[in-house]
């Protein structure tokens, strides 16, 4: 799902995946 956003750059995928994880963690905390 994340790879579909930036299929040409693995580094961006890694950063975006981390951002999504942070958002999910914040949602669970709240």
Backbone as a ProteinNet text record, in pm:
[ID]
protein_1_A
[PRIMARY]
XXXXXXXXXXXXXXXXXXXXXXXXXXXXXX
[TERTIARY]
83.6	0	88	187.2	279.9	367.9	403.5	491.5	424.1	292.8	220	234.6	262.2	275.3	406.9	515.6	645.8	717.8	678.4	735.4	879.9	927.3	1061.3	1168.4	1129.7	1230.6	1207.8	1300.6	1287.4	1306.3	1394	1419.1	1292.9	1225.3	1100.6	997.9	994.1	900.5	929.4	1056.9	1095.4	1050.6	1074.2	1036.1	885	812.8	666.3	609.8	668.3	620.2	638.6	750.6	774	671.6	638.4	538.2	403	367.4	239.8	239.6	352.2	360.7	343.4	404.6	391.1	246.1	180.3	39.4	-46.2	-21.4	-98.2	-74.4	50.1	82	10.6	10.7	-56.6	-205.9	-263.7	-407.1	-437.7	-351.8	-375.4	-356.3	-260.5	-236.6	-356.9	-409.6	-527.2	-648.2
-119.4	0	125.6	125.1	238.2	241.7	122.8	115.7	170	170.3	221.8	373.2	438.8	584.1	625.6	558.3	589.8	461.3	402.2	274.8	287	409	426.6	456.7	476.2	511.9	436.9	349.7	267.7	353.4	451	536.5	612.1	666.8	738.1	643	520.9	421.6	396.3	389.1	363.9	479.2	601.1	719.6	727.3	707.4	714.9	606	487.2	377.7	413.6	477.4	519.7	624.3	715.3	817.8	753.6	655.1	585.9	512.7	452.3	381.6	480	596.5	697.8	743	763.4	805	698.5	573.6	463.1	456	473.1	469.2	582.5	701.3	814.8	789.3	730	700.1	601.1	500	400.7	462	553.4	618.5	705.2	776.1	860.4	769
0	0	0	87.2	92.7	-32.4	-82	-198.5	-323.8	-324.1	-440.3	-451.3	-339.1	-341.7	-406.2	-368.1	-425.6	-466.3	-579.3	-622	-668.5	-691.3	-748.2	-644	-518.3	-418.3	-288	-255.5	-134.7	-9.8	-16.7	99.5	137.8	38.8	67	125.6	75.7	128.4	275.5	309.9	448.3	537.9	493.2	571.8	587.4	477.9	481.8	571.5	563.5	647.6	794.7	827.2	965	1007.8	917.6	949.2	976.1	893.5	914.1	1047.9	1083	1211.2	1326.4	1314.9	1420.2	1433	1319.7	1323	1388.8	1354.6	1412.7	1563.6	1604.5	1747.5	1820.8	1761.9	1825.3	1836.8	1734.7	1737.5	1850.1	1864.3	1969.5	2108	2119.6	2248.9	2285.8	2186.8	2212.2	2217.5
[MASK]
++++++++++++++++++++++++++++++

